Amino acid sequence: MIDHWTLMIVLFSLLLLVTGLVLITRWWHQKDEAARLATYRRV
């Protein structure tokens, strides 16, 4: 386990990156959906 510490750090970093991208994408999609609903309510 100690021999593979660099691989563990890289995999953990990739996991954090993917998690961050998923959260940002979900937040962005919710923001777009709210804006779309707001424009339909105005019409």
VOMAR-145326 format. One record per residue (C-alpha): x negated, y, z negated. Coordinates in steps of 0.1 Angstrom, whole numbers, plus 5000, padded with zeros to 4 digits. Layout:
N
XYZ/...
***
This chain:
43
500050005000/497250244992/495450165025/498450305044/498850645027/498350845059/501150645076/503450695047/502851075047/503451095084/506650885082/507951095052/507251415072/509151285102/512051185079/512151535065/511951685100/514851475113/516951545082/516351915086/517251915122/520451715115/521551955088/520852265110/522752105139/525752035117/525652385103/525452535137/528252325150/530552425121/529752795128/530552755165/533852575156/534852845132/534153115159/536152915184/539152885161/538953255153/539153345190/542253115194/543953275165/543453625180/545053525213/
***
